[in-house]
Amino acid sequence: MENPFESGHIRNYILLYASVVVIMILFFIASSYFNDIEDVQKRVFNTEAKEEIVEKNATQKESSPRFKLLEKAY
């Protein structure tokens, strides 16, 4: 196996690393330049409290509970 520092291959590794960095920078610039950010409209919520009138039906029968509890806990 050859030593890359002695055979001159280190230049190729540096060029490969530099080209990857340049491509990453170009993609970052392109994505930030062509990415249109839309203005988000601020939502306004109604802060006034509504008064709800709850009418209880007098003819409604009280039903038995849905679940029956055990008389004795185990």
Number of C-alpha atoms within 10 A of each C-alpha: 3 8 9 12 9 8 9 11 12 13 12 11 12 11 11 12 11 12 12 12 12 12 11 12 12 12 12 11 12 11 11 11 9 8 9 8 7 6 6 6 6 6 6 6 6 7 6 6 6 7 6 6 6 6 6 7 7 6 6 7 7 6 6 7 7 6 6 7 8 7 6 5 5 4
